[in-house]
């Protein structure tokens, strides 16, 4: 996976993705080390030296893949986002096809479980000191997931043409992120109350674009 960055800082904060098998092994060991560090420290506290020590590798090896600690955090964010993208691409289960509202809620709940299942993931993506380039990548990722949601609706429902729907879906994901980030920073997790408040906002917003009744195709 590559991360496209438009920042003038790109060279310093862009990970060097491994091509060879032996490099991929070292890279994954470094990613595991970053994950362990994020379970204990905020992103702004993590340094190249800490990553090297946690991975039992010389700093030169870390620098080979990551020109800076920010580059390592960006790579870790990309790894974390794979789980969310995989969930978004899953076929909607039959039991959730009662309505688009039901399907969206169920998918959001699985996303919440992905977040709350790992403190490091919440700390990197929802914390108060999330690196700005990770934030930018988060926004780009939501745009990509918005397109995936629309493609899935087109496959699974009798969706009428709706201009701007992919952008609206991306905006809805940003709304969820806002409530979830607020919850994590206040409570250390995504609470039931914040999840429900986020769902109210998302459903109300998406109801501006999607019909209240959207017929699902027979699986």
Residue pairs with C-beta under 8 A, 6 or more apart in sequence:
1 17
1 78
1 82
2 17
3 14
3 15
3 74
3 75
3 78
3 137
4 140
5 13
5 14
5 133
5 136
5 137
6 136
7 13
7 133
7 136
9 133
11 67
12 67
12 68
12 70
12 71
13 67
13 68
13 70
13 71
13 74
13 131
13 133
14 67
14 71
14 74
15 65
15 66
15 71
15 72
15 74
15 75
15 78
16 64
16 65
16 66
16 67
16 71
17 27
17 75
18 24
18 26
18 27
18 65
23 65
26 57
26 61
26 65
27 65
29 55
29 57
30 51
30 55
30 57
30 61
30 62
30 65
30 66
30 72
31 75
31 76
31 79
32 55
33 51
33 54
33 55
34 46
34 51
34 54
34 72
34 73
34 75
34 76
35 76
35 118
35 120
36 54
36 120
37 46
37 50
37 51
37 54
37 120
38 46
38 76
38 119
38 120
38 121
38 123
38 124
39 118
39 119
39 120
39 123
41 50
42 123
42 127
42 128
42 129
43 73
43 123
43 124
43 127
43 129
43 130
43 131
43 134
44 129
44 131
46 69
46 72
46 73
47 69
48 59
48 62
48 63
48 66
48 68
48 69
48 72
49 59
50 69
51 62
51 66
51 69
51 72
52 58
52 59
52 61
52 62
55 61
55 62
62 72
65 71
65 72
65 75
66 72
66 75
70 131
70 133
73 124
73 131
73 134
74 131
74 133
74 134
74 137
76 120
76 124
77 124
77 125
77 134
77 137
77 138
78 137
80 121
80 124
80 125
81 137
81 141
83 114
84 111
84 114
84 141
84 145
85 141
85 144
85 145
85 148
87 107
87 110
87 111
87 114
88 107
88 145
88 148
88 149
88 152
89 148
89 152
91 152
91 156
91 219
92 103
92 107
92 152
92 156
92 216
93 106
94 219
96 102
96 103
96 106
96 107
97 103
97 156
97 216
97 219
99 213
99 214
100 153
100 157
100 206
100 210
100 214
101 203
104 202
104 203
104 206
105 199
105 203
108 176
108 195
108 198
108 199
108 202
109 195
111 176
112 180
112 190
112 195
114 121
115 121
115 122
115 125
115 126
115 180
115 184
115 190
116 122
116 189
116 190
122 184
122 189
122 190
124 130
124 134
125 134
125 138
126 177
126 180
126 181
126 184
126 185
127 184
127 185
128 185
130 138
138 177
139 174
142 170
142 173
142 174
142 177
143 166
143 167
143 170
145 169
145 170
145 173
146 166
146 167
146 168
146 169
146 170
146 171
146 172
146 173
147 166
147 169
149 166
149 169
150 159
150 165
150 166
150 169
153 159
153 165
153 214
155 217
156 216
156 217
157 214
157 215
157 216
157 217
158 214
158 215
158 217
159 214
160 211
162 209
162 210
164 209
165 209
165 210
168 205
168 206
168 208
168 209
169 206
171 205
172 202
172 205
172 206
175 198
175 201
175 202
175 205
176 198
176 199
176 202
178 198
179 194
179 195
179 197
179 198
179 201
180 190
180 194
180 195
180 198
182 194
183 189
183 190
183 191
183 193
183 194
183 195
184 190
187 194
